């Protein structure tokens, strides 16, 4: 099957970005471009957890609501959430109202605070799991990889929840730890150029 479709400008793009109108801009400007901001990394891990069992479109169209509900995914603030906040969020129709996933975000925020103190930043920890060239899976044909399995195990060992290998692989694709744009996708070269310019965080 062809892995690309023609975009509005006639240039090839990953086939999945034609599945919903919200996907094109996300594909062209975010997916696969490297990120080092701790709040954005925490946000994406959280949203990927919410996506479990659902479609990414469901989450993407609610993303601003999630950001409002979780204070911009500022993990210092989210870590202080209480049972009252959980009940508040369970009544918020703008997000996915799933108690286990909401509680996982709060739990994970507390884990991030400890991790950042220990490692220097969430970004430094995450980017140490960037796979080497020889470890990369074939673009768009895998749902896990050795690197996503390793990162998932590492996070779970530290007490994180809703961070299975498939969730973590989708996170790594989106945050630019791997470039899984199709080989002939017009955005692939842009994402790769951004990855080459990207300064990997050490602390």
Residue, then its C-alpha position, 0 to 999 in steps of 0.5 A: x500500500x502506498x504510504x503517502x497521499x498528495x497534500x493540498x499543495x500536491x506534495x506527498x505526505x504521510x497517508x495518516x494525515x489525510x484521515x482527519x482535517x485536524x491532522x494536516x497542520x499537526x503533521x506538518x508542524x509538530x509530528x516528528x520535530x524534536x522537543x526539549x521543553x519539559x512541559x510539552x514532553x509531559x503533556x504529550x506523555x499524558x495525552x498519549x495515555x489518554x489516547x489509549x483505546x481511543x483515536x488521536x483525533x479524539x484527543x487532538x480536538x480536545x487538546x486545548x481543553x486538556x491544557x486548561x484542565x491540567x494548568x498547561x501540564x505544569x507538573x509542579x501544579x498538577x502534582x498538587x492536585x487532590x481528590x477534589x481535583x479528580x472529581x472536578x475533572x470527572x465532570x469536565x465534558x471538555x476532556x476524556x473523563x476516565x478516572x484511571x487516566x486522570x489519576x495517572x496524570x497526577x501520579x506521573x506529575x509527582x514522578x516527574x518532579x522527582x525525576x527532574x530533581x534527580x536527572x536535571x530535567x525530564x528532557x535529559x532523561x527522555x533524550x537519553x533513550x533516543x535510539x541509535x541509527x541501527x535500532x530504528x524500526x521501519x517507518x510507519x510499520x511498527x507500534x513498538x521498538x526496543x527503545x520504546x520498550x526500554x523507556x516504558x520499563x524505565x518509567x514504570x520502574x519509577x512508578x509511572x502509569x499508562x506508559x506502555x511500549x506502544x504509548x511510548x513509541x507514539x510519544x517518541x514518534x511525535x516528539x522527534x526522538x525518531x523520524x517516522x515520516x514516510x520516506x517520500x513525505x515532503x515533511x521528512x527532510x524538514x523533520x530530519x533537518x530539525x533533528x540535526x540542528x537539535x541540541x540534545x539536553x544533558x541536564 
